[in-house]
Amino acid sequence: MKVLTLLSFWALTLMSAVLGAEVVARSTFAEVTSYGSNPTGTRMFLYVPQTLASNPAIVVGIHWCSGSASAYYQGTQWARYAETYGFIVIYPQTPYTSDNCWDVSSKMTLTHGGGGASNSIANMVEFIVDEYSADSSKVYVTGISSGAMMTNVMAATYPDVFAAGIVYAGVPAGCFMSADNIADFWNSTCSTGQSIWTQQQWANVVYEMYPGYTGARPKLQIYHGTDDQILNAQNYYETIKQWTGVLGYSTTAASTEVNVPRSPYTKYTFGDKLQTFLGSGITHSIDVFPEEDLKWFILRDTNGDKHNCRPNGHIGNGDSTPVGSMWWK
Ligand SMILES: *[C@@H]1O[C@H](CO)[C@@H](O)[C@H](O)[C@H]1NC(C)=O
């Protein structure tokens, strides 16, 4: 009897030690050095809140050029909201350290299972779904500038992984493609708004990234400024062509709402899965709207009083005071 009690106590202790061994400490921004196949050496940082929801959602937040996982962590609200809503945040970091931009140009990154940076990010998600029993139907991706380009690439190459995305000042998936298959190539034809294709052509670019895929596509929100001096606003219209093509919507918006989320932005709804926001006079230093992001990702109650959803200012702060001349590309 005594031996049995001891044994079962020992078994319980062992079990909890095994179960309790988490990848990183709670409420800590930390690197995960091993998460599966990663030929490009893309780094993974993680934030797991103290109180984790059961079968938590996952948000992947992708940094801008010359940025880093740490800069994105510090400059956004995701970790703070993770503590409130119990989801996990993955912060990938580009291995291309000459400019810290993302590879949105090579064949390997623009292909499902191609072994590029997009593949590494998808592997991070798979790893976290396994480790934390996360809800694979609640995986979301967002990013700013180069991270926004990568968000479109993730939505195009891994539609089976992501349920929704939010793009802050990016370009269509494939717009930065390199004819010479160079990874991390700055495509100035695209950045200056000279890659102008038809809806069908842009949709085909997406289809070619994951040939034969017929499943669901993520829903997307696209933000852009009319006066973007780094990624010309033509890219906003080209992105609309791309996703309306893939989702089967008209390129003419079904509805238009001015001053949403706030002035000087206008919201355009093309269908259930595509909303876009054009900021009049806004440059590449675009505003982000964390509370709106939460709603789009269904991480919080969407029936909340609109007055509580104060629009936040520029990235890097938790209130409506802009941080000023923060540039990213
Ligand atoms: C730049 O991207 C466009 C597509 O947007 C592509 O047609 C072109 O070949 C790319 N330029 C170079 C130099 O690779």
The ligand as a Gaussian input file, in Angstrom:
#p B3LYP/6-31G(d) Opt

LIG

0 1
 C        9.882000      42.788000     -60.312000
 O        8.589000      42.279000     -60.114000
 C        7.815000      42.155000     -61.276000
 C        6.436000      41.728000     -60.798000
 O        5.910000      42.688000     -59.938000
 C        8.461000      41.186000     -62.199000
 O        7.717000      41.059000     -63.397000
 C        9.877000      41.630000     -62.523000
 O       10.536000      40.666000     -63.285000
 C       10.669000      41.871000     -61.248000
 N       11.955000      42.507000     -61.557000
 C       13.124000      41.884000     -61.468000
 C       14.332000      42.679000     -61.866000
 O       13.255000      40.758000     -61.091000

